[in-house]
Amino acid sequence: MSRTTLDTAALAHDLRLAVMRFSRRLRNQRVDTSVTLTHLAALSTLKRHGPMSPGELAGHERVQPPSMTRVVVALEGMGLVTRTPHPTDGRQVVIELTAAAEEMLSVEARAREAWLAGRLQELTAEERTVLREAAEIIDKLASG
């Protein structure tokens, strides 16, 4: 194996562990734990992409449609989403966030970002610059 391959494998290992730890720390900053992480992910997808059918939501979340149907039923029961008839397909419904869901997502994001901003303040200006660049690279990796 070449030195470059070994360096890349080591970087992949270190980055994977760091991202997992970081993600766990961010998840721990949750305000409302009555909503599961699966529910929160579905709500976040609806916020990011707008109203959609349960099948489209399942595709975005990479789960089977029956699993997403259970999630949507639970979210509707909590008053976080509404179902309306699809405008062109009578067999479908459109799932949309309620105002309560919008507020909950805002509160959750603010809590996590406040925690992160506090941690970022502990770093040097140079470290924050490196992280700003790394965030762009990580986003590029995630979208590819």
N, C-alpha and C positions, 0 to 999 in steps of 0.2 A: 504494500500500500504506500502511496506517495505521502509526503509530508503534508501537502495541501489537503488531501483526503482525510488524513488523521486530524488536522486542525479543524476542518469543517465538521467532522463527526463530533469532536470535543465541543465546538461551539454549539452545535445542535443540541447536545446533551445539556450543557450549561444554560442555554437560553430556554429550553423546555422547562427545566426545573425552576428557573427564576420566574418565568411567566406563570407557572402553576402556583408558586408561593404568593406572587403578587396578586393573582386573581383571587386566591383564597382570602388574603387580607382585605381586599376590596369588598368581597362578599360579606365579610364579617362586619362591615360598616352599615349593614342594612338597618332601616328604621322599622319597617313593618314586616315582621316575619310570619304573618298570617298567610301571606301569599308565597307559594313555593317558587323556587328558582325557575322551574319549568314555566309556571304561570307568568313570572316576571319576564322571561325571555319572549314569550308569545306577545305580551303587552308591548314590549320594547320594539318588536318587529312591526306590530301594527302602528306604533307611533312613527317609526322610521319610514315605513312604506305606504301607510294609509290603509283605508278599508279594503278588505279582500275576502274572498271565499275561504271556508275552512280548508279546502284542498290546497289553495295557494299558500295559506299560512303553514300548513303541514310541509309543503315543499321548501319554504324558507327555513323552517326549523329542522328540516331533514328528519321528520318522523312520519309514521304511517298515518293516513287520514283518520282511522278509527281512534288512534291515540289523541290526535288533535281535537276530535269531536268531544272527547271526555274533558279535555282542557277547556274548550270553549263553553261547555255546559257548566263547568265549575266557575269560570270567570263570569258568566252571565248570572249565575246564582249569587255571586258576590256583588253584583251591580257594576262590574268593571267593563263589560262589553254589551253591546246590543246586537241583535240579529234582525236584519231587514230583508225583504225579498230582493233577489237579484233583479236588476232592471231589464235584463234581456233573456235570462234563463230561469224559467219558473221552477226548475228543479233545485236551484241553488239559493243560498242566502249570502248576504254580505255581513261580515263581522266588523264592528267599529268600536273604538274606545268611547267610554263615557267620560264626562267631566271628572268624575271621581277617579278614574284610572289616570287621566292626564295629571291630576293633582298628585296622586300617589307617586307616579313616575318622576315628577319634578322634585318632590320631597326626597325620594331615594337618591336621585342624581346629586342634589345639593349636599346631602349628607356625605356621600362618597367623595365628591369633589372637595368638600371642606376638609375631610381627613387627608386627602392626597395633597391639597395645597399646603396644609400644615407640615406634612412630611417633606415636600419639595422645598419649603423655606429653610429646612435644616441643611440643604445642600449648598454647595458653592455655585456661583454664577456659571462657572465653566461646566460643572456637572449638569446643571439645568439645560445648558446649551446642548450638551451631548444627548441628554434625554429628549429634547425637542427633535433633534435629528433622528434619534432612534425611533421615536414615535412614528415618524413618516416612513421609516424603513419597515417597521413592524406592520404598519397598515398596508404597505405594499405587499409584504409576504402574505398577509391575511386575505387580501383580495385576489391573489393569483391562483 
